[in-house]
């Protein structure tokens, strides 16, 4: 796991539990805090099978990779690098497939209407997930119009029409089938008292500490299915694990148990 900051990351817990469950005794997953990826890549030997990337490295990873999946290219971000032939790196964005799984597991119907709160890196994954799920357009609610403009190339590449909305009007866009909150903790708390929840809506809130957020708690009280950042953390890690190790399927039960036990312990 590479990025900055990463001291809070639970990814090592997930992957190391997977290695143990799969009998990969010589494998380990470590966290390396850095803001520049190229120098780190130059110092890695062939014992490194792959890397997980978080901010601010997702765009750097895509630029430095020799090859990339279509979804990584379309979203303009990669959270995964896998060692290829000759020591080259192959980039993927497993956040997209992870988010699709999380939303489907929560009961989201095909071809949904989608609202995304926030225009950062996780929003790119949300756009990719919306495209996979068949959404024709996505409403992105941001504080800065320029943040939405920066997302236009990704939306175009994914074949999704991007509709913009300003942050003060956020509560007006919760009529969608899926509301995906990608904003930092605290940013959407006030919406818990403003939103009128529609039956059939699914909420995905990318935060997992603290949990539940006021927004997630309000949704749950109204009977709205809620998925958390922990759900996505696990879902995206399963594909990473399989690509790193070649073990298919990943030992999901062990990885899930370790993740949620660690998260529960942290929140005590």
C-alpha positions as CSV (number, residue, x, y, z in Angstrom):
1,X,0.0,0.0,0.0
2,X,1.4,3.3,-1.1
3,X,0.1,6.8,-0.6
4,X,0.0,9.7,1.8
5,X,-1.4,9.7,4.4
6,X,-1.8,5.9,5.0
7,X,-1.3,5.3,8.7
8,X,-5.1,4.8,9.0
9,X,-5.3,2.2,6.2
10,X,-6.8,-1.2,6.9
11,X,-5.6,-2.7,3.6
12,X,-2.6,-4.5,5.2
13,X,-5.1,-6.3,7.5
14,X,-7.2,-7.5,4.6
15,X,-4.4,-8.7,2.4
16,X,-2.3,-10.3,5.1
17,X,-5.3,-12.2,6.3
18,X,-5.8,-13.4,2.8
19,X,-2.2,-14.6,2.5
20,X,-2.6,-16.5,5.7
21,X,-5.9,-18.1,4.6
22,X,-4.4,-19.1,1.2
23,X,-1.3,-20.6,2.8
24,X,1.0,-18.0,1.2
25,X,3.5,-18.0,4.1
26,X,6.2,-16.1,2.2
27,X,3.9,-13.2,1.3
28,X,3.5,-9.9,3.2
29,X,1.7,-6.7,2.5
30,X,3.2,-3.5,3.9
31,X,2.4,0.2,4.0
32,X,4.8,2.8,2.5
33,X,4.0,6.4,2.9
34,X,5.0,8.5,-0.1
35,X,3.7,11.3,-2.3
36,X,5.9,10.5,-5.3
37,X,5.6,7.1,-6.9
38,X,8.5,7.0,-9.5
39,X,11.4,6.9,-7.0
40,X,9.7,4.1,-5.1
41,X,9.1,2.0,-8.2
42,X,12.7,2.4,-9.2
43,X,13.8,0.9,-5.9
44,X,11.6,-2.2,-6.0
45,X,13.1,-5.6,-6.9
46,X,11.3,-8.6,-8.5
47,X,10.0,-9.9,-5.2
48,X,7.2,-7.3,-5.4
49,X,4.2,-8.8,-7.1
50,X,2.0,-5.7,-7.0
51,X,1.1,-2.5,-5.4
52,X,-2.1,-0.9,-4.0
53,X,-2.3,2.9,-4.5
54,X,-4.2,5.6,-2.8
55,X,-4.1,9.4,-3.1
56,X,-2.2,11.2,-4.3
57,X,-0.7,8.4,-6.5
58,X,-3.6,7.1,-8.6
59,X,-2.9,9.4,-11.5
60,X,0.8,8.9,-11.2
61,X,0.4,5.1,-11.3
62,X,-1.5,5.3,-14.6
63,X,1.2,7.5,-16.2
64,X,4.0,5.2,-15.0
65,X,2.4,1.9,-16.1
66,X,3.5,0.2,-19.3
67,X,-0.1,-1.1,-19.9
68,X,-3.5,-0.4,-18.3
69,X,-7.0,-1.8,-18.3
70,X,-9.7,0.1,-20.3
71,X,-11.4,1.1,-17.1
72,X,-8.2,2.6,-15.6
73,X,-7.6,4.5,-18.8
74,X,-11.2,5.7,-19.0
75,X,-11.4,6.9,-15.4
76,X,-7.9,8.4,-15.5
77,X,-6.9,6.7,-12.3
78,X,-5.3,3.4,-11.1
79,X,-5.4,2.0,-7.6
80,X,-3.5,-1.2,-8.6
81,X,-0.2,-2.0,-10.2
82,X,0.7,-5.6,-11.1
83,X,4.2,-6.7,-12.0
84,X,4.3,-7.8,-15.6
85,X,6.9,-9.3,-17.9
86,X,10.3,-7.8,-17.8
87,X,9.5,-6.0,-14.6
88,X,7.0,-3.6,-16.2
89,X,3.8,-2.6,-14.4
90,X,0.2,-3.1,-15.5
91,X,-2.4,-0.7,-14.1
92,X,-6.0,-1.4,-13.1
93,X,-8.8,0.4,-11.2
94,X,-10.4,-2.2,-9.0
95,X,-12.4,0.5,-7.2
96,X,-14.9,0.5,-10.1
97,X,-15.7,-3.2,-10.0
98,X,-15.7,-3.0,-6.2
99,X,-18.2,-0.2,-6.2
100,X,-20.4,-2.0,-8.7
101,X,-20.5,-5.1,-6.4
102,X,-21.2,-3.0,-3.3
103,X,-24.1,-1.2,-5.0
104,X,-25.6,-4.4,-6.5
105,X,-25.3,-6.1,-3.1
106,X,-27.3,-3.2,-1.6
107,X,-30.1,-3.9,-4.1
108,X,-29.4,-1.2,-6.8
109,X,-31.4,-1.9,-9.9
110,X,-29.9,-1.8,-13.4
111,X,-29.8,1.4,-15.4
112,X,-30.1,3.6,-12.3
113,X,-30.2,7.3,-11.9
114,X,-27.1,8.3,-9.9
115,X,-26.0,11.3,-7.8
116,X,-22.4,11.7,-6.7
117,X,-21.4,14.0,-3.9
118,X,-17.9,15.3,-4.4
119,X,-15.6,15.5,-7.4
120,X,-12.4,13.9,-6.3
121,X,-10.7,10.6,-7.0
122,X,-13.5,8.4,-5.7
123,X,-15.9,10.2,-7.9
124,X,-14.0,8.8,-10.9
125,X,-14.7,5.3,-9.7
126,X,-18.3,6.2,-9.1
127,X,-18.6,7.4,-12.7
128,X,-17.1,4.1,-13.9
129,X,-19.5,2.1,-11.7
130,X,-22.4,4.1,-13.0
131,X,-21.4,3.3,-16.6
132,X,-21.1,-0.4,-15.9
133,X,-24.6,-0.3,-14.2
134,X,-26.1,1.3,-17.3
135,X,-26.7,4.8,-16.1
136,X,-27.0,7.3,-19.0
137,X,-26.2,10.3,-16.9
138,X,-24.7,11.2,-13.5
139,X,-25.3,14.3,-11.4
140,X,-22.2,15.4,-9.6
141,X,-22.6,17.8,-6.8
142,X,-19.5,19.8,-5.9
143,X,-18.4,23.0,-4.2
144,X,-16.4,24.1,-7.2
145,X,-17.6,24.0,-10.8
146,X,-14.0,23.5,-11.9
147,X,-14.0,20.1,-10.1
148,X,-16.8,18.9,-12.4
149,X,-15.0,20.3,-15.5
150,X,-12.0,18.2,-14.6
151,X,-14.2,15.1,-14.7
152,X,-15.5,15.7,-18.2
153,X,-12.8,13.6,-20.0
154,X,-13.5,10.6,-17.8
155,X,-17.3,10.9,-18.3
156,X,-16.8,11.2,-22.0
157,X,-14.6,8.2,-22.1
158,X,-17.1,6.2,-20.1
159,X,-20.0,7.2,-22.2
160,X,-21.8,8.9,-19.3
161,X,-23.4,12.3,-19.5
162,X,-22.2,14.5,-16.7
163,X,-24.7,16.8,-15.1
164,X,-23.5,19.4,-12.6
165,X,-25.0,20.8,-9.4
166,X,-23.7,23.2,-6.8
167,X,-23.2,22.1,-3.2
168,X,-25.9,24.3,-1.5
169,X,-28.5,22.4,-3.5
170,X,-27.2,18.9,-2.6
171,X,-30.3,17.8,-0.7
172,X,-32.4,18.3,-3.8
173,X,-30.6,15.5,-5.7
174,X,-31.3,12.6,-3.4
175,X,-34.2,11.4,-5.5
176,X,-31.8,9.3,-7.5
177,X,-31.7,5.5,-7.4
178,X,-28.2,5.6,-6.0
179,X,-26.6,8.4,-4.0
180,X,-22.8,8.0,-3.7
181,X,-21.1,10.2,-1.2
182,X,-17.3,10.6,-1.8
183,X,-16.8,13.7,0.4
184,X,-14.5,13.8,3.4
185,X,-15.9,13.1,6.9
186,X,-18.1,15.8,8.2
187,X,-18.7,17.5,4.9
188,X,-22.2,15.9,4.4
189,X,-23.3,15.7,8.0
190,X,-25.7,18.5,7.7
191,X,-27.6,16.8,4.9
192,X,-28.8,14.2,7.4
193,X,-31.4,16.7,8.6
194,X,-32.3,18.0,5.2
195,X,-32.8,15.0,3.0
196,X,-36.2,13.4,2.4
197,X,-35.4,9.8,1.5
198,X,-37.2,8.2,-1.4
199,X,-38.1,4.5,-1.2
200,X,-35.8,2.5,-3.5
201,X,-32.8,4.7,-3.1
202,X,-29.5,3.1,-2.2
203,X,-26.8,5.1,-0.3
204,X,-23.1,4.4,-0.6
205,X,-21.0,6.5,1.8
206,X,-17.3,6.1,1.2
207,X,-16.4,6.9,4.8
208,X,-15.8,4.1,7.4
209,X,-14.3,6.0,10.3
210,X,-16.4,7.3,12.0
211,X,-19.3,5.0,11.3
212,X,-22.1,5.4,10.9
213,X,-22.0,8.9,9.6
214,X,-25.0,11.1,10.4
215,X,-26.0,10.7,6.7
216,X,-25.8,6.9,6.8
217,X,-27.7,6.8,10.1
218,X,-30.5,9.0,8.8
219,X,-30.8,6.8,5.7
220,X,-30.9,3.6,7.7
221,X,-33.6,5.0,9.9
222,X,-35.7,5.7,6.8
223,X,-35.3,2.2,5.6
224,X,-32.7,3.0,2.9
225,X,-30.1,0.3,2.2
226,X,-26.6,1.7,3.1
227,X,-23.2,0.5,2.0
228,X,-20.0,1.8,3.7
229,X,-16.4,2.5,2.8
230,X,-15.5,-0.8,4.5
231,X,-17.6,-2.7,2.0
232,X,-15.8,-1.0,-0.8
233,X,-12.4,-1.5,0.8
234,X,-13.0,-5.2,0.9
235,X,-14.6,-5.5,-2.6
236,X,-11.8,-3.7,-4.4
237,X,-9.1,-5.7,-2.4
238,X,-10.5,-9.0,-3.6
239,X,-9.6,-8.3,-7.2
240,X,-6.2,-6.9,-6.2
241,X,-5.4,-10.1,-4.2
242,X,-6.3,-12.3,-7.1
243,X,-4.2,-10.3,-9.5
244,X,-1.2,-10.2,-7.1
245,X,-1.2,-13.9,-6.1
246,X,-3.0,-15.8,-8.9
247,X,-5.2,-17.3,-6.2
248,X,-8.8,-17.4,-7.5
249,X,-11.2,-16.9,-5.8
250,X,-9.6,-14.9,-3.0
251,X,-10.4,-16.2,0.5
252,X,-13.1,-13.6,1.0
253,X,-14.5,-14.9,4.3
254,X,-11.2,-14.7,6.0
255,X,-10.4,-11.3,4.6
256,X,-13.9,-9.9,5.5
257,X,-13.6,-11.3,9.1
258,X,-10.2,-9.7,9.6
259,X,-11.3,-6.3,8.2
260,X,-14.4,-5.9,10.2
261,X,-12.8,-7.2,13.4
262,X,-10.0,-4.6,13.0
263,X,-12.5,-1.8,12.2
264,X,-14.6,-2.7,15.2
265,X,-11.5,-2.7,17.4
266,X,-10.5,0.7,16.1
267,X,-13.9,2.3,16.8
268,X,-14.0,1.2,20.4
